[in-house]
Amino acid sequence: MANTQNEYREEMDAKRIIQIRSIIRELPQACSDFIRSIAVMTSTLTRLAYAIDLRTFFHFLHNERIAFSDKDLYLLSDQDLEKLTMSDLTAYTEYLTYYFKEEDSSVPNKAYINHELAIKRKLCSIRSLYAFLFKNQRISSNVTELVPLPKIHEKPIIRLSKNELVRILDTAQSGDQMSAGQKRFQKLTAKRDFALLSLFLGTGIRVSECVGININDIDFENNAFVVTRKGGNQVVLYFSPEVADALADYLTERKEIEALPGHEEAFFLSLQKKRITQRAVQNLVKKYAAVAAPLKTKISPHKLRSTYATNLYNETGDIYLVADVLGHSSVDTTRKHYADMTDARRRMAAEHVHLPGDPDFNPD
């Protein structure tokens, strides 16, 4: 099990490293030094996110701020970066609310909109770069610490109700209420889609973990499978008999498909006989959710994960179990995301303690 997952992970890491190197090659030397300084402590996905955020920032400086417009980005020195002002950062914060990416030539004139959480992350990326430079005495002051981060307003956790959960699985199997065009594809992928949705709703795995599953990672004798978590750790998760039936039904079909070279071990395949991508899974979930829960327009694989977490917590009341199964490094992360679940249980406590004057009070 472990070897095949390691091979897939190494392949993905190699692709991301190439992307990172391509991006930082056009940025100031400070960015390269910063990215390399965190290589041991972070995943390739994290470093790629940093690189993309820094590219967006420096393109803004070069195109929108006069003080940074007279040099190519890769020629900007530490002394140039020290010219950054609070005014530059304030302008960048506003810019992030609506902008266009010149480097994304595949979708010309595509607008990008960021809200509080995305803006905060992008500003934190800049802070991290400048903290690195200041710590290493490459700049004499760090202006990024003076700019406040956006206040994050908590949003309600979106999840499927039990009736919606039943409907999304039924839709994947039957294709009911789907358009004629959608049904043509649904007939070809019904077993795969039902198995995918069952796995999400029955185990709470991440979409990145799902697409990385190989055939040999699944153990039907013990109803278990291996996944590689965010930090690279491999863990064994277990699934119910219902999920086992869905996976086994699809596996029978999967074994009849001759995957393209390099994709032979992948469990979930696309119609192109390649390992299914995260984007394809996201579109798949969105398609079926539009039928099962039409009023909930932002159902994603992560929302199916939230649905599983809620159901597990409601059945067990064990927040530590939920955190462990979801792969959260801290139970505080679980509490933050599912605070309304703990609040519901606290409300239940009020129903079980009675005082004199309450009809249910028992003095014995």
Secondary structure, DSSP 8 states (H G I E B T S, - for coil): -HHHHHHHHHHHHHHHHHHHHHHHTTS-HHHHHHHHHTTTTS-HHHHHHHHHHHHHHHHHHHHH-GGGSSS-GGG--HHHHTT--HHHHHHHHHHTTSEE-TT-TTSTT-EE---HHHHHHHHHHHHHHHHHHHHTTSSS--GGGGS--------------HHHHHHHHHHHHH-TT--HHHHHHHHHHHHHHHHHHHHHHHH---HHHHHT-BGGGEETTTTEEEEE-TTS-EEEEE--HHHHHHHHHHHHHHTTS---TT-TTBSSB-TTSSB--HHHHHHHHHHHHHHH-TT-TT--HHHHHHHHHHHHHHHH--HHHHHHHHT-SSHHHHHHHTHHHHHHHHHHHHTT---TTSTT----
